[in-house]
Amino acid sequence: MLHALKPAAQALRTTLEITDITEDASHLAGFEGHERVVLGRDETRGLIAIVAIHDTRLGPALGGTRVWKHESLEAAITDALRLSRGMTYKSAIAGMPFGGGKAVIMANAKTEKTPELLEAYAEMLSVLDGDYYTGEDVGLTLADADFLRARTPNVTGTTLGGSENPSPVTAHGVFLGLKASVAHRFGRADLAGLRVAVQGLGSVGRRLCEELHEAGAKLVVADIDAARVETARADFSAEMMGSDAIALADADVFAPCALGGIIHQGMIGTIKAKVIAGAANNQLAEEADAERLRERGILYAPDYVINSGGLINVASELLPGGYDHARAMRLVETIPATLADIFARAEAAGLPTDTVAQALAEERLSAA
């Protein structure tokens, strides 16, 4: 359990308390040299939020804010820790001048995400101005980002900044990375006739399906929202499966686009797909799963490489000259070459692709 919280470090209003819990969080899974972990509480306005800043050697931390009703505070902190580390690697491999951070607001995005809660969170972000920039993630919309940006400067991926919703750019980067993965594993440049199982039909997963359908892929889809599945079936002639079963679908490619931890030791032995390439963060339950996939001949596109398009897009707002869509898309189009390099290095060294990607990220961090 977490130790008793220290007295509030800052209070912009009498109802908001911000506490440094780095020491308390250091024993949790996912803590790996994090520079700072901050807890914000506002009982009056319903806010419980965690900001995890992992590494700022390349620049200020950048990472989205996830609104998710975790079962416990420790689970929410652990989620923020793991995601922030992935953001460090994502920025480093994408060549962006930012470090890694992530935030989690413990709330139901549909029923508890009130203007008052977001106002309290904006105050929390203001305290971290210069150290942490945030934007959209699961449960936080473009409208929410605009709401926050009107109250604090350290929010990106907004209408004001110009990049707006990062989901289409994330999906396009995943599509390009999936094609590169197919080219490496199957030796073919097209997707016509390939079966691709997409788990998660949110804003990224749905857009990925659109691009895959246009490229001639045959889709198998799943989502916890039955209406999304039915729409995909009608629009793409997709086969429908349950969310719990689709990872084991009879498909050439599995594209996880929901929450993380979907790939684990208990199911790797029965995966039929020969390529795993999707948008979800933290797809592997543990790092050893990367080697288990390699031993089975399954090509894994490291999630923080293939899904970096959204980061590139929102980070472009903060680059000199401000947001330039053409520049952002040119950077996104480097994702396939980066993956091809990782695949080649991994194959030559007999190592998991995830291990090679981490080493590449650490090289760039060390050089900073």
C-alpha positions as MATLAB code, in Angstrom:
seq = 'MLHALKPAAQALRTTLEITDITEDASHLAGFEGHERVVLGRDETRGLIAIVAIHDTRLGPALGGTRVWKHESLEAAITDALRLSRGMTYKSAIAGMPFGGGKAVIMANAKTEKTPELLEAYAEMLSVLDGDYYTGEDVGLTLADADFLRARTPNVTGTTLGGSENPSPVTAHGVFLGLKASVAHRFGRADLAGLRVAVQGLGSVGRRLCEELHEAGAKLVVADIDAARVETARADFSAEMMGSDAIALADADVFAPCALGGIIHQGMIGTIKAKVIAGAANNQLAEEADAERLRERGILYAPDYVINSGGLINVASELLPGGYDHARAMRLVETIPATLADIFARAEAAGLPTDTVAQALAEERLSAA';
ca = [
       0.000    0.000    0.000;
       1.025    3.602   -0.461;
       2.445    5.307    2.573;
       0.433    8.090    4.176;
       0.481   11.139    1.943;
       2.732   14.007    2.847;
       1.191   17.447    3.525;
       0.082   19.284    0.393;
       3.009   20.743   -1.524;
       0.930   23.386   -3.272;
      -2.642   24.609   -3.152;
      -3.939   27.018   -5.761;
      -7.348   26.869   -4.137;
      -8.252   25.607   -0.707;
      -9.858   22.540   -2.305;
      -6.858   21.446   -4.432;
      -3.932   19.594   -2.891;
      -0.873   18.618   -4.910;
       1.592   16.195   -3.385;
       4.896   14.742   -4.550;
       4.540   10.965   -4.126;
       7.703    9.898   -5.975;
       9.090    8.087   -2.949;
       5.783    6.376   -2.211;
       5.436    5.241   -5.843;
       8.986    3.897   -6.106;
       8.006    0.396   -4.946;
       5.241   -0.036   -7.518;
       5.497   -2.043  -10.717;
       6.413    0.242  -13.586;
       8.626    2.589  -11.574;
      11.956    2.803  -13.388;
      13.997    5.827  -12.430;
      11.072    8.206  -12.670;
      12.049   11.767  -11.945;
       8.780   12.857  -10.392;
       5.335   11.479   -9.586;
       2.652   13.925   -8.459;
      -0.798   13.315   -6.983;
      -3.559   15.901   -7.215;
      -6.671   15.701   -5.051;
      -9.707   17.929   -4.945;
     -12.536   16.341   -3.001;
     -14.918   19.215   -3.651;
     -14.569   18.999   -7.429;
     -14.042   15.236   -7.628;
     -10.450   15.173   -8.867;
      -7.940   12.416   -8.220;
      -5.130   12.681  -10.778;
      -1.600   11.335  -11.132;
       1.119   12.832  -13.303;
       4.197   10.651  -13.820;
       7.279   12.316  -15.284;
       9.721    9.629  -16.361;
      12.633   11.287  -18.141;
      13.361   14.847  -19.281;
      16.854   14.468  -20.769;
      15.544   15.299  -24.246;
      13.194   18.046  -23.076;
      10.049   18.644  -21.014;
       7.836   15.615  -20.479;
       5.018   15.132  -22.983;
       2.195   12.629  -22.756;
      -1.581   12.444  -22.835;
      -4.055   12.380  -19.983;
      -6.118    9.217  -19.604;
      -9.507    9.420  -17.868;
     -10.142    5.951  -16.518;
     -11.855    4.570  -13.401;
      -9.129    2.293  -12.079;
     -10.051   -0.084   -9.288;
      -7.503    1.460   -6.925;
      -5.133    4.401   -6.584;
      -2.158    2.054   -6.860;
      -3.485    0.669  -10.148;
      -3.866    4.200  -11.530;
      -0.341    5.166  -10.459;
       1.078    1.974  -11.967;
      -0.712    2.720  -15.244;
       0.755    6.231  -15.322;
       4.234    4.890  -14.548;
       4.216    2.329  -17.349;
       2.713    4.697  -19.887;
       5.159    7.502  -19.082;
       8.141    5.229  -19.670;
       6.696    4.304  -23.057;
       6.364    7.995  -23.890;
      10.066    8.531  -23.152;
      10.969    5.826  -25.664;
       8.369    7.048  -28.138;
       9.772   10.590  -28.195;
      13.371    9.370  -28.362;
      12.798    7.010  -31.290;
      10.650    9.571  -33.116;
      13.451   12.129  -32.749;
      11.264   14.623  -30.884;
      12.820   17.052  -28.362;
      10.635   15.926  -25.469;
      10.778   13.574  -22.530;
       8.191   11.105  -21.357;
       5.251   11.710  -19.059;
       1.684   10.551  -18.606;
      -1.325   11.457  -16.509;
      -4.289    9.468  -15.256;
      -7.493   10.993  -13.902;
      -9.411    8.459  -11.823;
     -12.933    9.012  -13.104;
     -15.569    7.547  -15.361;
     -15.231    9.620  -18.535;
     -18.948    9.321  -19.299;
     -20.428   10.129  -15.895;
     -17.809   11.859  -13.727;
     -15.809   14.091  -16.100;
     -17.384   17.403  -15.143;
     -16.266   20.971  -15.969;
     -15.437   21.389  -12.296;
     -13.168   18.342  -12.332;
     -11.390   19.602  -15.451;
     -10.972   23.040  -13.900;
      -9.265   21.457  -10.907;
      -7.031   19.453  -13.240;
      -6.125   22.599  -15.182;
      -4.942   24.143  -11.915;
      -2.814   21.074  -11.259;
      -1.275   21.336  -14.725;
      -0.484   25.013  -14.162;
       1.750   24.058  -11.256;
       3.702   21.775  -13.624;
       4.043   24.402  -16.377;
       7.390   23.957  -18.105;
       7.837   20.397  -16.811;
       4.894   18.549  -18.360;
       2.739   19.029  -21.478;
      -0.369   16.951  -22.009;
      -3.202   16.327  -24.452;
      -5.805   13.764  -25.496;
      -5.865   10.120  -24.498;
      -8.509    7.553  -23.604;
     -11.444    9.438  -22.105;
     -10.088   12.927  -22.841;
     -11.463   14.527  -26.009;
     -10.386   17.398  -28.235;
     -13.081   19.528  -26.592;
     -11.601   18.659  -23.191;
      -8.121   19.579  -24.398;
      -9.449   22.912  -25.672;
     -11.145   23.464  -22.300;
      -7.870   22.836  -20.462;
      -5.830   24.931  -22.923;
      -8.057   27.936  -22.234;
      -7.000   27.677  -18.581;
      -3.364   26.572  -18.716;
      -0.658   26.866  -21.400;
       0.847   23.383  -21.088;
      -1.755   21.563  -23.200;
      -1.185   20.553  -26.821;
      -3.236   18.754  -29.472;
      -5.787   21.574  -29.441;
      -7.835   23.636  -31.877;
      -5.897   26.717  -30.804;
      -2.542   25.028  -31.441;
      -3.627   23.731  -34.830;
      -2.963   19.993  -34.609;
      -6.413   19.168  -33.179;
      -7.429   15.490  -32.867;
      -4.313   13.268  -33.072;
      -6.257   10.035  -33.650;
      -6.309   10.098  -37.477;
      -2.561   10.726  -37.553;
      -1.931    7.957  -35.021;
      -4.023    5.586  -37.128;
      -2.199    6.516  -40.327;
       1.165    5.889  -38.679;
      -0.057    2.492  -37.466;
      -1.308    1.685  -40.973;
       2.086    2.542  -42.463;
       3.851    0.550  -39.753;
       1.557   -2.422  -40.265;
       2.398   -2.409  -43.963;
       6.123   -2.330  -43.124;
       5.625   -5.263  -40.759;
       3.782   -7.247  -43.417;
       6.530   -6.475  -45.931;
       9.187   -7.805  -43.545;
       7.299  -10.907  -42.389;
       5.560  -11.930  -45.624;
       7.689  -10.228  -48.273;
       4.798   -8.416  -49.892;
       4.093   -4.715  -50.346;
       0.286   -4.882  -50.471;
      -2.415   -5.918  -48.009;
      -4.985   -7.234  -50.482;
      -6.684  -10.337  -49.115;
      -4.770  -10.387  -45.810;
      -6.873  -11.056  -42.721;
      -6.327   -8.393  -40.075;
      -7.939   -8.719  -36.647;
      -8.515   -5.302  -35.056;
      -9.289   -5.198  -31.343;
     -10.811   -1.858  -30.342;
     -12.870    0.405  -32.598;
     -12.383    3.748  -30.908;
     -11.193    6.795  -32.798;
      -7.863    5.191  -33.749;
      -9.054    1.637  -34.333;
     -11.996    2.748  -36.474;
      -9.787    4.979  -38.637;
      -7.241    2.161  -39.017;
     -10.042   -0.114  -40.237;
     -10.971    2.465  -42.866;
      -7.426    2.517  -44.244;
      -7.093   -1.268  -44.102;
     -10.415   -1.728  -45.906;
      -9.367    0.700  -48.625;
      -6.146   -1.297  -49.035;
      -8.107   -4.515  -49.609;
      -7.567   -6.229  -46.263;
     -10.216   -8.568  -44.863;
     -11.201   -7.403  -41.396;
     -12.089   -9.206  -38.197;
     -13.216   -6.726  -35.529;
     -14.054   -6.564  -31.841;
     -14.991   -3.889  -29.336;
     -16.751   -3.766  -25.971;
     -19.268   -1.428  -27.653;
     -21.601   -3.647  -29.715;
     -22.795   -0.704  -31.801;
     -19.267    0.033  -33.015;
     -18.836   -3.610  -34.027;
     -22.115   -3.655  -35.924;
     -21.198   -0.443  -37.766;
     -17.826   -1.894  -38.764;
     -19.515   -5.067  -39.969;
     -21.825   -3.035  -42.182;
     -19.203   -0.597  -43.461;
     -16.326   -2.997  -44.067;
     -18.004   -6.413  -44.457;
     -16.031   -7.301  -41.335;
     -16.278  -10.529  -39.410;
     -17.248   -9.973  -35.768;
     -15.639  -11.564  -32.707;
     -15.670  -11.040  -28.958;
     -13.025   -8.753  -27.461;
     -11.626  -11.571  -25.326;
     -11.256  -13.965  -28.262;
      -9.999  -11.812  -31.102;
      -6.329  -11.975  -30.082;
      -6.480  -15.647  -31.045;
      -8.370  -15.104  -34.309;
      -7.380  -16.969  -37.445;
      -5.695  -13.953  -39.017;
      -2.418  -12.919  -40.617;
      -2.104   -9.766  -38.499;
      -3.394   -8.918  -35.035;
      -3.809   -5.181  -34.401;
      -4.516   -4.414  -30.737;
      -6.041   -0.935  -30.533;
      -7.670   -1.007  -27.098;
      -6.029   -1.013  -23.662;
      -2.679   -2.612  -22.852;
      -1.479   -5.915  -21.420;
      -3.308   -7.966  -24.058;
      -0.236  -10.066  -24.997;
       0.770  -12.386  -22.144;
       2.408  -15.719  -21.509;
      -0.862  -17.597  -21.113;
      -2.011  -16.916  -24.664;
       1.135  -16.453  -26.759;
       1.328  -20.176  -27.513;
      -2.053  -20.087  -29.244;
      -1.766  -16.865  -31.276;
      -2.355  -17.643  -34.953;
      -1.291  -14.289  -36.397;
       2.293  -13.970  -37.633;
       2.399  -10.178  -37.127;
       1.304   -8.051  -34.175;
       1.042   -4.404  -35.174;
      -1.436   -2.135  -33.440;
      -2.083    1.181  -31.733;
      -2.517    0.143  -28.088;
       0.078    1.225  -25.549;
       1.876   -1.341  -23.369;
       0.655   -4.304  -25.409;
       3.003   -6.752  -23.673;
       2.072   -7.761  -20.142;
       5.789   -8.148  -19.359;
       9.035   -7.647  -21.259;
       9.707  -11.408  -21.409;
       6.710  -11.715  -23.722;
       8.754  -10.124  -26.514;
      11.148  -13.088  -26.479;
       8.240  -15.525  -26.330;
       6.818  -13.949  -29.490;
      10.205  -14.123  -31.224;
      10.557  -17.809  -30.380;
       7.201  -18.466  -32.036;
       8.166  -16.569  -35.171;
       5.649  -13.773  -34.533;
       6.879  -10.349  -35.632;
       6.036   -7.709  -33.027;
       6.041   -4.022  -33.965;
       6.938   -2.266  -30.678;
       3.906   -0.193  -29.737;
       5.799    2.982  -28.858;
       7.318    2.972  -32.352;
       4.317    2.134  -34.498;
       1.835    4.340  -32.623;
       4.054    7.424  -32.406;
       2.123    9.370  -35.062;
      -0.153   11.028  -32.521;
       2.780   12.146  -30.417;
       4.550   13.523  -33.479;
       1.425   15.426  -34.485;
       0.722   17.104  -31.138;
       4.418   17.691  -30.404;
       4.670   19.563  -33.681;
       2.611   22.366  -32.096;
       5.530   22.977  -29.744;
       8.293   22.971  -32.365;
       9.814   26.232  -33.675;
       7.414   27.916  -36.061;
       4.354   26.234  -34.571;
       2.196   23.534  -36.094;
       2.839   22.592  -39.713;
       0.715   19.662  -40.886;
       2.943   18.825  -43.864;
       6.011   18.733  -41.613;
       4.197   16.523  -39.101;
       3.128   14.062  -41.791;
       6.666   13.865  -43.196;
       7.832   12.829  -39.735;
       5.033   10.261  -39.420;
       6.062    8.774  -42.757;
       9.444    7.841  -41.262;
       7.779    5.224  -39.021;
       8.074    2.384  -41.600;
      11.811    2.988  -42.095;
      12.378    3.039  -38.334;
      10.522   -0.237  -37.940;
      12.391   -1.825  -40.867;
      15.676   -0.875  -39.196;
      14.539   -2.380  -35.878;
      13.354   -5.579  -37.580;
      16.654   -5.969  -39.449;
      18.754   -5.373  -36.343;
      16.648   -7.788  -34.289;
      16.867  -10.509  -36.921;
      20.629  -10.111  -37.317;
      21.232  -10.236  -33.570;
      18.644  -12.905  -32.741;
      16.931  -10.523  -30.325;
      13.311   -9.508  -29.719;
      12.252   -6.398  -31.608;
      11.236   -4.748  -28.334;
      14.746   -5.190  -26.926;
      16.294   -3.601  -30.006;
      13.827   -0.697  -29.931;
      14.577   -0.021  -26.267;
      18.326   -0.067  -26.975;
      17.832    2.409  -29.823;
      15.864    4.721  -27.543;
      18.472    4.473  -24.781;
      21.229    5.323  -27.277;
      19.464    8.555  -28.148;
      18.733    9.364  -24.520;
      22.348    8.801  -23.559;
      23.518   10.992  -26.418;
      21.389   13.799  -25.021;
];
